[in-house]
Amino acid sequence: MDLNLFRRDQIYFVEKDNKTGVSDLYSLDDFSPRKSENIQKGYLQGRNGAVPVVNFKDIEW
């Protein structure tokens, strides 16, 4: 995730609600990050709402 390679409207996040099974798709452009901001670091910290690490124990199979 690098704003030198991609525009903010080209980076998308998906967040799934485990109770309903509905997925929400939204663009980085919705957050209006600064050009100098480290997008990858923010994603891994959960700043954009999408969960960067999936915990398979929470998923009901």
PDBQT receptor file of N, H, CA, C and O in Angstrom, charges set to zero:
ATOM      1  N   MET A   1       0.843  -1.172   0.000  1.00  0.00    +0.000 N 
ATOM      2  CA  MET A   1       0.000   0.000   0.000  1.00  0.00    +0.000 C 
ATOM      3  C   MET A   1       0.890   1.237   0.000  1.00  0.00    +0.000 C 
ATOM      4  O   MET A   1       1.470   1.611   1.019  1.00  0.00    +0.000 OA
ATOM      5  N   ASP A   2       0.978   1.841  -1.135  1.00  0.00    +0.000 N 
ATOM      6  H   ASP A   2       0.507   1.537  -1.963  1.00  0.00    +0.000 HD
ATOM      7  CA  ASP A   2       1.846   2.997  -1.283  1.00  0.00    +0.000 C 
ATOM      8  C   ASP A   2       1.128   4.034  -2.135  1.00  0.00    +0.000 C 
ATOM      9  O   ASP A   2       0.714   3.738  -3.256  1.00  0.00    +0.000 OA
ATOM     10  N   LEU A   3       0.980   5.230  -1.619  1.00  0.00    +0.000 N 
ATOM     11  H   LEU A   3       1.316   5.471  -0.708  1.00  0.00    +0.000 HD
ATOM     12  CA  LEU A   3       0.286   6.275  -2.361  1.00  0.00    +0.000 C 
ATOM     13  C   LEU A   3       1.115   6.794  -3.531  1.00  0.00    +0.000 C 
ATOM     14  O   LEU A   3       0.611   7.565  -4.348  1.00  0.00    +0.000 OA
ATOM     15  N   ASN A   4       2.374   6.384  -3.622  1.00  0.00    +0.000 N 
ATOM     16  H   ASN A   4       2.783   5.757  -2.959  1.00  0.00    +0.000 HD
ATOM     17  CA  ASN A   4       3.168   6.712  -4.809  1.00  0.00    +0.000 C 
ATOM     18  C   ASN A   4       2.835   5.773  -5.964  1.00  0.00    +0.000 C 
ATOM     19  O   ASN A   4       3.079   6.102  -7.125  1.00  0.00    +0.000 OA
ATOM     20  N   LEU A   5       2.279   4.608  -5.647  1.00  0.00    +0.000 N 
ATOM     21  H   LEU A   5       2.081   4.341  -4.704  1.00  0.00    +0.000 HD
ATOM     22  CA  LEU A   5       1.921   3.630  -6.670  1.00  0.00    +0.000 C 
ATOM     23  C   LEU A   5       0.426   3.608  -6.978  1.00  0.00    +0.000 C 
ATOM     24  O   LEU A   5       0.024   3.380  -8.119  1.00  0.00    +0.000 OA
ATOM     25  N   PHE A   6      -0.393   3.848  -5.957  1.00  0.00    +0.000 N 
ATOM     26  H   PHE A   6      -0.067   4.033  -5.030  1.00  0.00    +0.000 HD
ATOM     27  CA  PHE A   6      -1.844   3.791  -6.106  1.00  0.00    +0.000 C 
ATOM     28  C   PHE A   6      -2.490   5.087  -5.660  1.00  0.00    +0.000 C 
ATOM     29  O   PHE A   6      -1.966   5.788  -4.795  1.00  0.00    +0.000 OA
ATOM     30  N   ARG A   7      -3.632   5.401  -6.254  1.00  0.00    +0.000 N 
ATOM     31  H   ARG A   7      -4.058   4.832  -6.956  1.00  0.00    +0.000 HD
ATOM     32  CA  ARG A   7      -4.434   6.528  -5.775  1.00  0.00    +0.000 C 
ATOM     33  C   ARG A   7      -5.275   6.039  -4.602  1.00  0.00    +0.000 C 
ATOM     34  O   ARG A   7      -5.483   4.837  -4.435  1.00  0.00    +0.000 OA
ATOM     35  N   ARG A   8      -5.753   6.973  -3.795  1.00  0.00    +0.000 N 
ATOM     36  H   ARG A   8      -5.584   7.949  -3.930  1.00  0.00    +0.000 HD
ATOM     37  CA  ARG A   8      -6.572   6.606  -2.632  1.00  0.00    +0.000 C 
ATOM     38  C   ARG A   8      -7.855   5.894  -3.037  1.00  0.00    +0.000 C 
ATOM     39  O   ARG A   8      -8.367   5.070  -2.279  1.00  0.00    +0.000 OA
ATOM     40  N   ASP A   9      -8.378   6.195  -4.209  1.00  0.00    +0.000 N 
ATOM     41  H   ASP A   9      -7.962   6.864  -4.825  1.00  0.00    +0.000 HD
ATOM     42  CA  ASP A   9      -9.613   5.548  -4.660  1.00  0.00    +0.000 C 
ATOM     43  C   ASP A   9      -9.365   4.176  -5.280  1.00  0.00    +0.000 C 
ATOM     44  O   ASP A   9     -10.311   3.519  -5.716  1.00  0.00    +0.000 OA
ATOM     45  N   GLN A  10      -8.099   3.730  -5.327  1.00  0.00    +0.000 N 
ATOM     46  H   GLN A  10      -7.331   4.263  -4.973  1.00  0.00    +0.000 HD
ATOM     47  CA  GLN A  10      -7.775   2.410  -5.860  1.00  0.00    +0.000 C 
ATOM     48  C   GLN A  10      -7.497   1.390  -4.760  1.00  0.00    +0.000 C 
ATOM     49  O   GLN A  10      -7.291   0.213  -5.053  1.00  0.00    +0.000 OA
ATOM     50  N   ILE A  11      -7.488   1.819  -3.507  1.00  0.00    +0.000 N 
ATOM     51  H   ILE A  11      -7.656   2.776  -3.269  1.00  0.00    +0.000 HD
ATOM     52  CA  ILE A  11      -7.235   0.919  -2.386  1.00  0.00    +0.000 C 
ATOM     53  C   ILE A  11      -8.559   0.711  -1.654  1.00  0.00    +0.000 C 
ATOM     54  O   ILE A  11      -9.190   1.670  -1.209  1.00  0.00    +0.000 OA
ATOM     55  N   TYR A  12      -8.971  -0.545  -1.537  1.00  0.00    +0.000 N 
ATOM     56  H   TYR A  12      -8.459  -1.324  -1.899  1.00  0.00    +0.000 HD
ATOM     57  CA  TYR A  12     -10.246  -0.875  -0.903  1.00  0.00    +0.000 C 
ATOM     58  C   TYR A  12     -10.040  -1.802   0.287  1.00  0.00    +0.000 C 
ATOM     59  O   TYR A  12      -9.085  -2.577   0.343  1.00  0.00    +0.000 OA
ATOM     60  N   PHE A  13     -10.959  -1.698   1.228  1.00  0.00    +0.000 N 
ATOM     61  H   PHE A  13     -11.735  -1.069   1.182  1.00  0.00    +0.000 HD
ATOM     62  CA  PHE A  13     -10.963  -2.541   2.414  1.00  0.00    +0.000 C 
ATOM     63  C   PHE A  13     -12.297  -3.281   2.473  1.00  0.00    +0.000 C 
ATOM     64  O   PHE A  13     -13.323  -2.776   2.016  1.00  0.00    +0.000 OA
ATOM     65  N   VAL A  14     -12.266  -4.468   3.036  1.00  0.00    +0.000 N 
ATOM     66  H   VAL A  14     -11.433  -4.878   3.407  1.00  0.00    +0.000 HD
ATOM     67  CA  VAL A  14     -13.483  -5.255   3.219  1.00  0.00    +0.000 C 
ATOM     68  C   VAL A  14     -13.574  -5.640   4.690  1.00  0.00    +0.000 C 
ATOM     69  O   VAL A  14     -12.602  -6.098   5.291  1.00  0.00    +0.000 OA
ATOM     70  N   GLU A  15     -14.753  -5.447   5.250  1.00  0.00    +0.000 N 
ATOM     71  H   GLU A  15     -15.542  -5.076   4.762  1.00  0.00    +0.000 HD
ATOM     72  CA  GLU A  15     -14.984  -5.835   6.637  1.00  0.00    +0.000 C 
ATOM     73  C   GLU A  15     -16.260  -6.668   6.669  1.00  0.00    +0.000 C 
ATOM     74  O   GLU A  15     -17.302  -6.250   6.164  1.00  0.00    +0.000 OA
ATOM     75  N   LYS A  16     -16.164  -7.842   7.264  1.00  0.00    +0.000 N 
ATOM     76  H   LYS A  16     -15.318  -8.182   7.674  1.00  0.00    +0.000 HD
ATOM     77  CA  LYS A  16     -17.306  -8.752   7.302  1.00  0.00    +0.000 C 
ATOM     78  C   LYS A  16     -17.898  -8.809   8.702  1.00  0.00    +0.000 C 
ATOM     79  O   LYS A  16     -17.177  -8.911   9.694  1.00  0.00    +0.000 OA
ATOM     80  N   ASP A  17     -19.207  -8.743   8.762  1.00  0.00    +0.000 N 
ATOM     81  H   ASP A  17     -19.793  -8.660   7.955  1.00  0.00    +0.000 HD
ATOM     82  CA  ASP A  17     -19.924  -8.891  10.023  1.00  0.00    +0.000 C 
ATOM     83  C   ASP A  17     -20.170 -10.384  10.225  1.00  0.00    +0.000 C 
ATOM     84  O   ASP A  17     -20.917 -10.999   9.465  1.00  0.00    +0.000 OA
ATOM     85  N   ASN A  18     -19.544 -10.969  11.246  1.00  0.00    +0.000 N 
ATOM     86  H   ASN A  18     -18.936 -10.469  11.864  1.00  0.00    +0.000 HD
ATOM     87  CA  ASN A  18     -19.658 -12.419  11.461  1.00  0.00    +0.000 C 
ATOM     88  C   ASN A  18     -21.067 -12.851  11.842  1.00  0.00    +0.000 C 
ATOM     89  O   ASN A  18     -21.440 -14.000  11.601  1.00  0.00    +0.000 OA
ATOM     90  N   LYS A  19     -21.850 -11.969  12.424  1.00  0.00    +0.000 N 
ATOM     91  H   LYS A  19     -21.547 -11.036  12.620  1.00  0.00    +0.000 HD
ATOM     92  CA  LYS A  19     -23.216 -12.342  12.823  1.00  0.00    +0.000 C 
ATOM     93  C   LYS A  19     -24.156 -12.432  11.633  1.00  0.00    +0.000 C 
ATOM     94  O   LYS A  19     -24.944 -13.372  11.536  1.00  0.00    +0.000 OA
ATOM     95  N   THR A  20     -24.082 -11.459  10.723  1.00  0.00    +0.000 N 
ATOM     96  H   THR A  20     -23.442 -10.695  10.802  1.00  0.00    +0.000 HD
ATOM     97  CA  THR A  20     -24.997 -11.433   9.590  1.00  0.00    +0.000 C 
ATOM     98  C   THR A  20     -24.390 -12.006   8.320  1.00  0.00    +0.000 C 
ATOM     99  O   THR A  20     -25.117 -12.390   7.404  1.00  0.00    +0.000 OA
ATOM    100  N   GLY A  21     -23.053 -12.068   8.253  1.00  0.00    +0.000 N 
ATOM    101  H   GLY A  21     -22.461 -11.756   8.996  1.00  0.00    +0.000 HD
ATOM    102  CA  GLY A  21     -22.376 -12.549   7.055  1.00  0.00    +0.000 C 
ATOM    103  C   GLY A  21     -22.265 -11.500   5.965  1.00  0.00    +0.000 C 
ATOM    104  O   GLY A  21     -21.810 -11.797   4.860  1.00  0.00    +0.000 OA
ATOM    105  N   VAL A  22     -22.677 -10.272   6.264  1.00  0.00    +0.000 N 
ATOM    106  H   VAL A  22     -23.047 -10.030   7.161  1.00  0.00    +0.000 HD
ATOM    107  CA  VAL A  22     -22.642  -9.192   5.283  1.00  0.00    +0.000 C 
ATOM    108  C   VAL A  22     -21.258  -8.554   5.270  1.00  0.00    +0.000 C 
ATOM    109  O   VAL A  22     -20.694  -8.262   6.324  1.00  0.00    +0.000 OA
ATOM    110  N   SER A  23     -20.714  -8.340   4.079  1.00  0.00    +0.000 N 
ATOM    111  H   SER A  23     -21.172  -8.578   3.222  1.00  0.00    +0.000 HD
ATOM    112  CA  SER A  23     -19.418  -7.688   3.932  1.00  0.00    +0.000 C 
ATOM    113  C   SER A  23     -19.615  -6.242   3.510  1.00  0.00    +0.000 C 
ATOM    114  O   SER A  23     -20.499  -5.931   2.711  1.00  0.00    +0.000 OA
ATOM    115  N   ASP A  24     -18.786  -5.364   4.052  1.00  0.00    +0.000 N 
ATOM    116  H   ASP A  24     -18.068  -5.617   4.701  1.00  0.00    +0.000 HD
ATOM    117  CA  ASP A  24     -18.828  -3.947   3.733  1.00  0.00    +0.000 C 
ATOM    118  C   ASP A  24     -17.550  -3.594   2.995  1.00  0.00    +0.000 C 
ATOM    119  O   ASP A  24     -16.456  -3.856   3.494  1.00  0.00    +0.000 OA
ATOM    120  N   LEU A  25     -17.672  -3.003   1.817  1.00  0.00    +0.000 N 
ATOM    121  H   LEU A  25     -18.561  -2.789   1.412  1.00  0.00    +0.000 HD
ATOM    122  CA  LEU A  25     -16.538  -2.621   0.987  1.00  0.00    +0.000 C 
ATOM    123  C   LEU A  25     -16.444  -1.108   0.961  1.00  0.00    +0.000 C 
ATOM    124  O   LEU A  25     -17.427  -0.429   0.664  1.00  0.00    +0.000 OA
ATOM    125  N   TYR A  26     -15.259  -0.567   1.272  1.00  0.00    +0.000 N 
ATOM    126  H   TYR A  26     -14.460  -1.118   1.513  1.00  0.00    +0.000 HD
ATOM    127  CA  TYR A  26     -15.089   0.881   1.243  1.00  0.00    +0.000 C 
ATOM    128  C   TYR A  26     -13.678   1.234   0.837  1.00  0.00    +0.000 C 
ATOM    129  O   TYR A  26     -12.749   0.441   0.990  1.00  0.00    +0.000 OA
ATOM    130  N   SER A  27     -13.534   2.431   0.319  1.00  0.00    +0.000 N 
ATOM    131  H   SER A  27     -14.289   3.076   0.194  1.00  0.00    +0.000 HD
ATOM    132  CA  SER A  27     -12.275   2.900  -0.240  1.00  0.00    +0.000 C 
ATOM    133  C   SER A  27     -11.453   3.660   0.792  1.00  0.00    +0.000 C 
ATOM    134  O   SER A  27     -12.001   4.221   1.740  1.00  0.00    +0.000 OA
ATOM    135  N   LEU A  28     -10.158   3.676   0.607  1.00  0.00    +0.000 N 
ATOM    136  H   LEU A  28      -9.712   3.221  -0.163  1.00  0.00    +0.000 HD
ATOM    137  CA  LEU A  28      -9.273   4.480   1.433  1.00  0.00    +0.000 C 
ATOM    138  C   LEU A  28      -9.609   5.955   1.279  1.00  0.00    +0.000 C 
ATOM    139  O   LEU A  28      -9.374   6.745   2.193  1.00  0.00    +0.000 OA
ATOM    140  N   ASP A  29     -10.150   6.324   0.149  1.00  0.00    +0.000 N 
ATOM    141  H   ASP A  29     -10.341   5.682  -0.593  1.00  0.00    +0.000 HD
ATOM    142  CA  ASP A  29     -10.528   7.708  -0.114  1.00  0.00    +0.000 C 
ATOM    143  C   ASP A  29     -11.577   8.212   0.879  1.00  0.00    +0.000 C 
ATOM    144  O   ASP A  29     -11.689   9.417   1.102  1.00  0.00    +0.000 OA
ATOM    145  N   ASP A  30     -12.343   7.299   1.473  1.00  0.00    +0.000 N 
ATOM    146  H   ASP A  30     -12.252   6.320   1.292  1.00  0.00    +0.000 HD
ATOM    147  CA  ASP A  30     -13.335   7.683   2.490  1.00  0.00    +0.000 C 
ATOM    148  C   ASP A  30     -12.677   8.253   3.741  1.00  0.00    +0.000 C 
ATOM    149  O   ASP A  30     -13.324   8.969   4.505  1.00  0.00    +0.000 OA
ATOM    150  N   PHE A  31     -11.401   7.944   3.959  1.00  0.00    +0.000 N 
ATOM    151  H   PHE A  31     -10.876   7.362   3.338  1.00  0.00    +0.000 HD
ATOM    152  CA  PHE A  31     -10.691   8.384   5.163  1.00  0.00    +0.000 C 
ATOM    153  C   PHE A  31      -9.830   9.627   4.934  1.00  0.00    +0.000 C 
ATOM    154  O   PHE A  31      -9.388  10.245   5.902  1.00  0.00    +0.000 OA
ATOM    155  N   SER A  32      -9.586  10.003   3.698  1.00  0.00    +0.000 N 
ATOM    156  H   SER A  32      -9.946   9.501   2.911  1.00  0.00    +0.000 HD
ATOM    157  CA  SER A  32      -8.776  11.172   3.331  1.00  0.00    +0.000 C 
ATOM    158  C   SER A  32      -7.429  11.230   4.044  1.00  0.00    +0.000 C 
ATOM    159  O   SER A  32      -7.153  12.192   4.760  1.00  0.00    +0.000 OA
ATOM    160  N   PRO A  33      -6.589  10.218   3.859  1.00  0.00    +0.000 N 
ATOM    161  CA  PRO A  33      -5.264  10.243   4.502  1.00  0.00    +0.000 C 
ATOM    162  C   PRO A  33      -4.349  11.284   3.850  1.00  0.00    +0.000 C 
ATOM    163  O   PRO A  33      -4.526  11.644   2.686  1.00  0.00    +0.000 OA
ATOM    164  N   ARG A  34      -3.389  11.751   4.606  1.00  0.00    +0.000 N 
ATOM    165  H   ARG A  34      -3.245  11.459   5.552  1.00  0.00    +0.000 HD
ATOM    166  CA  ARG A  34      -2.390  12.676   4.059  1.00  0.00    +0.000 C 
ATOM    167  C   ARG A  34      -1.484  11.926   3.097  1.00  0.00    +0.000 C 
ATOM    168  O   ARG A  34      -1.310  10.713   3.218  1.00  0.00    +0.000 OA
ATOM    169  N   LYS A  35      -0.917  12.636   2.158  1.00  0.00    +0.000 N 
ATOM    170  H   LYS A  35      -1.059  13.621   2.061  1.00  0.00    +0.000 HD
ATOM    171  CA  LYS A  35      -0.019  11.993   1.179  1.00  0.00    +0.000 C 
ATOM    172  C   LYS A  35       1.230  11.425   1.837  1.00  0.00    +0.000 C 
ATOM    173  O   LYS A  35       1.800  10.450   1.348  1.00  0.00    +0.000 OA
ATOM    174  N   SER A  36       1.663  12.030   2.949  1.00  0.00    +0.000 N 
ATOM    175  H   SER A  36       1.200  12.823   3.347  1.00  0.00    +0.000 HD
ATOM    176  CA  SER A  36       2.863  11.560   3.630  1.00  0.00    +0.000 C 
ATOM    177  C   SER A  36       2.577  10.447   4.650  1.00  0.00    +0.000 C 
ATOM    178  O   SER A  36       3.507   9.892   5.236  1.00  0.00    +0.000 OA
ATOM    179  N   GLU A  37       1.304  10.125   4.860  1.00  0.00    +0.000 N 
ATOM    180  H   GLU A  37       0.550  10.577   4.384  1.00  0.00    +0.000 HD
ATOM    181  CA  GLU A  37       0.931   9.122   5.860  1.00  0.00    +0.000 C 
ATOM    182  C   GLU A  37       1.313   7.718   5.394  1.00  0.00    +0.000 C 
ATOM    183  O   GLU A  37       1.170   7.389   4.217  1.00  0.00    +0.000 OA
ATOM    184  N   ASN A  38       1.795   6.896   6.318  1.00  0.00    +0.000 N 
ATOM    185  H   ASN A  38       1.911   7.163   7.275  1.00  0.00    +0.000 HD
ATOM    186  CA  ASN A  38       2.139   5.510   6.022  1.00  0.00    +0.000 C 
ATOM    187  C   ASN A  38       0.847   4.682   6.067  1.00  0.00    +0.000 C 
ATOM    188  O   ASN A  38       0.363   4.318   7.139  1.00  0.00    +0.000 OA
ATOM    189  N   ILE A  39       0.310   4.399   4.898  1.00  0.00    +0.000 N 
ATOM    190  H   ILE A  39       0.703   4.695   4.027  1.00  0.00    +0.000 HD
ATOM    191  CA  ILE A  39      -0.984   3.714   4.783  1.00  0.00    +0.000 C 
ATOM    192  C   ILE A  39      -0.896   2.289   5.309  1.00  0.00    +0.000 C 
ATOM    193  O   ILE A  39      -1.812   1.830   5.991  1.00  0.00    +0.000 OA
ATOM    194  N   GLN A  40       0.174   1.589   5.011  1.00  0.00    +0.000 N 
ATOM    195  H   GLN A  40       0.918   1.962   4.457  1.00  0.00    +0.000 HD
ATOM    196  CA  GLN A  40       0.324   0.200   5.454  1.00  0.00    +0.000 C 
ATOM    197  C   GLN A  40       0.383   0.122   6.975  1.00  0.00    +0.000 C 
ATOM    198  O   GLN A  40      -0.242  -0.754   7.573  1.00  0.00    +0.000 OA
ATOM    199  N   LYS A  41       1.112   1.011   7.597  1.00  0.00    +0.000 N 
ATOM    200  H   LYS A  41       1.619   1.723   7.111  1.00  0.00    +0.000 HD
ATOM    201  CA  LYS A  41       1.208   1.029   9.054  1.00  0.00    +0.000 C 
ATOM    202  C   LYS A  41      -0.170   1.309   9.683  1.00  0.00    +0.000 C 
ATOM    203  O   LYS A  41      -0.552   0.671  10.664  1.00  0.00    +0.000 OA
ATOM    204  N   GLY A  42      -0.893   2.251   9.118  1.00  0.00    +0.000 N 
ATOM    205  H   GLY A  42      -0.583   2.769   8.321  1.00  0.00    +0.000 HD
ATOM    206  CA  GLY A  42      -2.231   2.559   9.613  1.00  0.00    +0.000 C 
ATOM    207  C   GLY A  42      -3.173   1.382   9.476  1.00  0.00    +0.000 C 
ATOM    208  O   GLY A  42      -3.983   1.125  10.367  1.00  0.00    +0.000 OA
ATOM    209  N   TYR A  43      -3.074   0.661   8.360  1.00  0.00    +0.000 N 
ATOM    210  H   TYR A  43      -2.416   0.869   7.637  1.00  0.00    +0.000 HD
ATOM    211  CA  TYR A  43      -3.904  -0.523   8.155  1.00  0.00    +0.000 C 
ATOM    212  C   TYR A  43      -3.607  -1.588   9.203  1.00  0.00    +0.000 C 
ATOM    213  O   TYR A  43      -4.522  -2.160   9.794  1.00  0.00    +0.000 OA
ATOM    214  N   LEU A  44      -2.327  -1.849   9.428  1.00  0.00    +0.000 N 
ATOM    215  H   LEU A  44      -1.583  -1.384   8.948  1.00  0.00    +0.000 HD
ATOM    216  CA  LEU A  44      -1.949  -2.877  10.409  1.00  0.00    +0.000 C 
ATOM    217  C   LEU A  44      -2.348  -2.480  11.835  1.00  0.00    +0.000 C 
ATOM    218  O   LEU A  44      -2.543  -3.353  12.680  1.00  0.00    +0.000 OA
ATOM    219  N   GLN A  45      -2.469  -1.197  12.110  1.00  0.00    +0.000 N 
ATOM    220  H   GLN A  45      -2.311  -0.488  11.423  1.00  0.00    +0.000 HD
ATOM    221  CA  GLN A  45      -2.924  -0.729  13.418  1.00  0.00    +0.000 C 
ATOM    222  C   GLN A  45      -4.442  -0.710  13.518  1.00  0.00    +0.000 C 
ATOM    223  O   GLN A  45      -4.983  -0.428  14.587  1.00  0.00    +0.000 OA
ATOM    224  N   GLY A  46      -5.142  -1.007  12.420  1.00  0.00    +0.000 N 
ATOM    225  H   GLY A  46      -4.702  -1.236  11.552  1.00  0.00    +0.000 HD
ATOM    226  CA  GLY A  46      -6.601  -1.047  12.425  1.00  0.00    +0.000 C 
ATOM    227  C   GLY A  46      -7.249   0.315  12.309  1.00  0.00    +0.000 C 
ATOM    228  O   GLY A  46      -8.425   0.460  12.642  1.00  0.00    +0.000 OA
ATOM    229  N   ARG A  47      -6.520   1.321  11.845  1.00  0.00    +0.000 N 
ATOM    230  H   ARG A  47      -5.564   1.203  11.574  1.00  0.00    +0.000 HD
ATOM    231  CA  ARG A  47      -7.049   2.681  11.730  1.00  0.00    +0.000 C 
ATOM    232  C   ARG A  47      -8.189   2.808  10.734  1.00  0.00    +0.000 C 
ATOM    233  O   ARG A  47      -9.038   3.688  10.873  1.00  0.00    +0.000 OA
ATOM    234  N   ASN A  48      -8.217   1.949   9.743  1.00  0.00    +0.000 N 
ATOM    235  H   ASN A  48      -7.528   1.234   9.630  1.00  0.00    +0.000 HD
ATOM    236  CA  ASN A  48      -9.205   2.082   8.678  1.00  0.00    +0.000 C 
ATOM    237  C   ASN A  48     -10.434   1.206   8.876  1.00  0.00    +0.000 C 
ATOM    238  O   ASN A  48     -11.297   1.138   8.001  1.00  0.00    +0.000 OA
ATOM    239  N   GLY A  49     -10.514   0.549  10.002  1.00  0.00    +0.000 N 
ATOM    240  H   GLY A  49      -9.812   0.604  10.712  1.00  0.00    +0.000 HD
ATOM    241  CA  GLY A  49     -11.691  -0.242  10.303  1.00  0.00    +0.000 C 
ATOM    242  C   GLY A  49     -11.606  -1.695   9.884  1.00  0.00    +0.000 C 
ATOM    243  O   GLY A  49     -12.174  -2.557  10.555  1.00  0.00    +0.000 OA
ATOM    244  N   ALA A  50     -10.916  -1.991   8.796  1.00  0.00    +0.000 N 
ATOM    245  H   ALA A  50     -10.455  -1.291   8.251  1.00  0.00    +0.000 HD
ATOM    246  CA  ALA A  50     -10.792  -3.375   8.368  1.00  0.00    +0.000 C 
ATOM    247  C   ALA A  50      -9.815  -4.093   9.297  1.00  0.00    +0.000 C 
ATOM    248  O   ALA A  50      -8.825  -3.507   9.737  1.00  0.00    +0.000 OA
ATOM    249  N   VAL A  51     -10.092  -5.347   9.590  1.00  0.00    +0.000 N 
ATOM    250  H   VAL A  51     -10.896  -5.823   9.232  1.00  0.00    +0.000 HD
ATOM    251  CA  VAL A  51      -9.256  -6.110  10.509  1.00  0.00    +0.000 C 
ATOM    252  C   VAL A  51      -8.068  -6.671   9.736  1.00  0.00    +0.000 C 
ATOM    253  O   VAL A  51      -8.261  -7.462   8.812  1.00  0.00    +0.000 OA
ATOM    254  N   PRO A  52      -6.831  -6.280  10.093  1.00  0.00    +0.000 N 
ATOM    255  CA  PRO A  52      -5.677  -6.737   9.332  1.00  0.00    +0.000 C 
ATOM    256  C   PRO A  52      -5.303  -8.198   9.572  1.00  0.00    +0.000 C 
ATOM    257  O   PRO A  52      -4.642  -8.800   8.727  1.00  0.00    +0.000 OA
ATOM    258  N   VAL A  53      -5.706  -8.782  10.697  1.00  0.00    +0.000 N 
ATOM    259  H   VAL A  53      -6.244  -8.292  11.384  1.00  0.00    +0.000 HD
ATOM    260  CA  VAL A  53      -5.374 -10.161  11.019  1.00  0.00    +0.000 C 
ATOM    261  C   VAL A  53      -6.674 -10.904  11.305  1.00  0.00    +0.000 C 
ATOM    262  O   VAL A  53      -7.472 -10.488  12.144  1.00  0.00    +0.000 OA
ATOM    263  N   VAL A  54      -6.870 -11.994  10.604  1.00  0.00    +0.000 N 
ATOM    264  H   VAL A  54      -6.222 -12.332   9.922  1.00  0.00    +0.000 HD
ATOM    265  CA  VAL A  54      -8.082 -12.788  10.803  1.00  0.00    +0.000 C 
ATOM    266  C   VAL A  54      -7.833 -13.781  11.923  1.00  0.00    +0.000 C 
ATOM    267  O   VAL A  54      -6.844 -14.514  11.897  1.00  0.00    +0.000 OA
ATOM    268  N   ASN A  55      -8.718 -13.810  12.902  1.00  0.00    +0.000 N 
ATOM    269  H   ASN A  55      -9.521 -13.215  12.923  1.00  0.00    +0.000 HD
ATOM    270  CA  ASN A  55      -8.642 -14.770  13.991  1.00  0.00    +0.000 C 
ATOM    271  C   ASN A  55      -9.604 -15.905  13.656  1.00  0.00    +0.000 C 
ATOM    272  O   ASN A  55     -10.815 -15.756  13.818  1.00  0.00    +0.000 OA
ATOM    273  N   PHE A  56      -9.090 -17.015  13.200  1.00  0.00    +0.000 N 
ATOM    274  H   PHE A  56      -8.106 -17.137  13.069  1.00  0.00    +0.000 HD
ATOM    275  CA  PHE A  56      -9.927 -18.115  12.757  1.00  0.00    +0.000 C 
ATOM    276  C   PHE A  56     -10.701 -18.769  13.906  1.00  0.00    +0.000 C 
ATOM    277  O   PHE A  56     -11.662 -19.497  13.657  1.00  0.00    +0.000 OA
ATOM    278  N   LYS A  57     -10.304 -18.527  15.143  1.00  0.00    +0.000 N 
ATOM    279  H   LYS A  57      -9.524 -17.936  15.345  1.00  0.00    +0.000 HD
ATOM    280  CA  LYS A  57     -11.050 -19.075  16.278  1.00  0.00    +0.000 C 
ATOM    281  C   LYS A  57     -12.421 -18.438  16.409  1.00  0.00    +0.000 C 
ATOM    282  O   LYS A  57     -13.345 -19.060  16.934  1.00  0.00    +0.000 OA
ATOM    283  N   ASP A  58     -12.567 -17.184  15.931  1.00  0.00    +0.000 N 
ATOM    284  H   ASP A  58     -11.817 -16.679  15.504  1.00  0.00    +0.000 HD
ATOM    285  CA  ASP A  58     -13.841 -16.460  16.035  1.00  0.00    +0.000 C 
ATOM    286  C   ASP A  58     -14.839 -16.826  14.936  1.00  0.00    +0.000 C 
ATOM    287  O   ASP A  58     -16.008 -16.448  15.006  1.00  0.00    +0.000 OA
ATOM    288  N   ILE A  59     -14.377 -17.560  13.924  1.00  0.00    +0.000 N 
ATOM    289  H   ILE A  59     -13.427 -17.868  13.868  1.00  0.00    +0.000 HD
ATOM    290  CA  ILE A  59     -15.241 -17.906  12.804  1.00  0.00    +0.000 C 
ATOM    291  C   ILE A  59     -15.980 -19.198  13.114  1.00  0.00    +0.000 C 
ATOM    292  O   ILE A  59     -15.383 -20.204  13.498  1.00  0.00    +0.000 OA
ATOM    293  N   GLU A  60     -17.295 -19.145  12.938  1.00  0.00    +0.000 N 
ATOM    294  H   GLU A  60     -17.781 -18.329  12.626  1.00  0.00    +0.000 HD
ATOM    295  CA  GLU A  60     -18.107 -20.349  13.130  1.00  0.00    +0.000 C 
ATOM    296  C   GLU A  60     -18.192 -21.103  11.820  1.00  0.00    +0.000 C 
ATOM    297  O   GLU A  60     -18.708 -20.564  10.841  1.00  0.00    +0.000 OA
ATOM    298  N   TRP A  61     -17.706 -22.323  11.771  1.00  0.00    +0.000 N 
ATOM    299  H   TRP A  61     -17.287 -22.760  12.566  1.00  0.00    +0.000 HD
ATOM    300  CA  TRP A  61     -17.703 -23.124  10.549  1.00  0.00    +0.000 C 
ATOM    301  C   TRP A  61     -18.911 -23.945  10.479  1.00  0.00    +0.000 C 
ATOM    302  O   TRP A  61     -19.094 -24.694   9.519  1.00  0.00    +0.000 OA
TER     303      TRP A  61
